Amino acid sequence: MDIPQSLRYTATHEWVAEQGDGSARVGITAVAAEQLGDMVYVELPRVGTRFKQGETAATVESTKAASDVYAPLSGEVIEVNTALVEQPGKVNEAPYGAGWLFRLRLADLKEGGALLDAGAYRASAEGGKGAS
């Protein structure tokens, strides 16, 4: 199970990479990508959209199912990975790299304390939680 130590996670299979400038890059985990299967479509949020933690921010559609992606932290979308529109399979190929979904300017840095570290996420994922 590929779960990078440097990232933080949600129980709903999103990962967060805080950028050090008050922003964070967001994607879905390899666990979710594997459970969902081959991605065929990614619906990204619009730049400028504001989300509260836990709100639906994006949708990924695979050969098996469509699944919501939730905002792991509150903030404003400042960048989206437009390459996924033409190549949604990047989510499967490199979920922690080229398959990232969007970047948020964080509204409340304290919210990050509620995210899971790699060990806690692994325990959660092994507990049989479904994909996003």
C-alpha positions as CSV (number, residue, x, y, z in Angstrom):
1,M,0.0,0.0,0.0
2,D,1.6,3.3,-1.2
3,I,1.1,5.9,1.6
4,P,3.8,8.6,1.6
5,Q,4.9,9.6,5.1
6,S,5.2,13.3,4.0
7,L,1.5,13.8,3.3
8,R,-1.6,14.1,5.5
9,Y,-4.8,12.3,4.8
10,T,-8.6,12.1,5.3
11,A,-10.6,9.1,6.1
12,T,-12.3,9.6,2.7
13,H,-9.1,9.0,0.9
14,E,-7.9,12.5,0.0
15,W,-4.2,13.5,0.5
16,V,-2.9,16.9,1.3
17,A,0.6,18.3,0.7
18,E,1.0,21.6,2.5
19,Q,3.2,23.9,0.4
20,G,4.6,26.2,3.1
21,D,3.1,29.3,1.6
22,G,-0.4,28.9,3.1
23,S,-1.6,26.6,0.3
24,A,-2.0,22.9,-0.1
25,R,-2.1,20.5,-3.1
26,V,-4.8,17.9,-3.0
27,G,-5.4,14.6,-4.6
28,I,-6.9,11.1,-4.0
29,T,-4.8,8.4,-2.6
30,A,-3.4,5.3,-4.4
31,V,-5.8,3.3,-2.2
32,A,-8.8,5.2,-3.6
33,A,-7.4,5.1,-7.2
34,E,-6.9,1.3,-7.0
35,Q,-10.4,0.7,-5.6
36,L,-12.1,2.9,-8.2
37,G,-10.2,1.5,-11.2
38,D,-9.2,3.2,-14.4
39,M,-10.2,6.9,-14.4
40,V,-12.1,8.0,-17.5
41,Y,-13.2,11.5,-16.4
42,V,-12.2,14.1,-13.8
43,E,-14.4,17.1,-13.0
44,L,-12.3,19.7,-11.3
45,P,-13.4,22.8,-9.3
46,R,-13.2,26.2,-10.8
47,V,-10.3,28.5,-9.8
48,G,-11.7,31.0,-7.3
49,T,-14.3,28.6,-5.8
50,R,-14.3,28.5,-2.0
51,F,-14.9,25.3,0.0
52,K,-15.4,24.5,3.6
53,Q,-13.7,21.4,4.9
54,G,-15.7,18.3,4.0
55,E,-17.6,19.9,1.1
56,T,-17.6,18.2,-2.3
57,A,-14.9,19.8,-4.4
58,A,-14.4,17.5,-7.4
59,T,-15.6,14.3,-9.0
60,V,-13.6,11.4,-10.4
61,E,-15.3,8.9,-12.7
62,S,-13.8,5.5,-13.3
63,T,-14.8,2.4,-15.2
64,K,-16.4,1.2,-12.0
65,A,-18.1,4.3,-10.4
66,A,-18.2,8.0,-10.0
67,S,-16.9,9.3,-6.7
68,D,-16.9,12.7,-5.0
69,V,-13.7,14.2,-3.8
70,Y,-14.0,16.3,-0.6
71,A,-12.1,19.4,0.3
72,P,-9.8,18.2,3.1
73,L,-9.4,21.7,4.3
74,S,-11.3,25.0,3.9
75,G,-10.0,27.4,1.4
76,E,-10.1,28.9,-2.1
77,V,-9.1,27.0,-5.2
78,I,-6.0,28.7,-6.7
79,E,-4.9,26.1,-9.3
80,V,-6.3,23.0,-10.9
81,N,-4.5,20.2,-12.8
82,T,-5.9,20.9,-16.2
83,A,-3.9,18.0,-17.7
84,L,-6.4,15.6,-16.1
85,V,-9.1,16.8,-18.4
86,E,-7.3,15.1,-21.4
87,Q,-5.5,12.4,-19.3
88,P,-7.6,11.3,-16.4
89,G,-5.5,8.1,-16.1
90,K,-2.7,10.2,-14.5
91,V,-4.8,9.9,-11.3
92,N,-4.1,6.1,-11.4
93,E,-0.5,6.3,-12.8
94,A,0.8,8.9,-10.3
95,P,-1.8,9.8,-7.7
96,Y,0.8,11.6,-5.5
97,G,2.6,13.3,-8.5
98,A,1.1,14.2,-11.9
99,G,-2.3,13.0,-10.8
100,W,-2.9,15.7,-8.2
101,L,-6.3,17.5,-8.5
102,F,-6.3,21.0,-7.2
103,R,-4.5,23.5,-4.9
104,L,-6.2,25.5,-2.2
105,R,-5.2,28.7,-0.5
106,L,-6.0,27.6,3.1
107,A,-8.5,29.6,5.1
108,D,-7.6,28.1,8.5
109,L,-4.2,26.6,9.1
110,K,-5.4,25.0,12.3
111,E,-7.8,22.6,10.4
112,G,-4.7,20.6,9.3
113,G,-4.5,19.2,12.8
114,A,-7.5,17.1,12.2
115,L,-5.9,15.3,9.2
116,L,-4.4,11.8,9.6
117,D,-0.8,11.0,9.4
118,A,0.4,8.1,7.2
119,G,0.1,5.5,10.0
120,A,-3.4,6.5,11.0
121,Y,-4.5,6.6,7.3
122,R,-3.0,3.1,6.7
123,A,-4.9,1.8,9.7
124,S,-8.1,3.4,8.4
125,A,-7.7,2.2,4.9
126,E,-6.9,-1.4,6.1
127,G,-10.1,-1.2,8.1
128,G,-12.0,-1.6,4.8
129,K,-13.2,1.9,4.2
130,G,-14.6,2.5,0.7
131,A,-13.1,5.0,-1.8
132,S,-14.0,8.7,-1.6
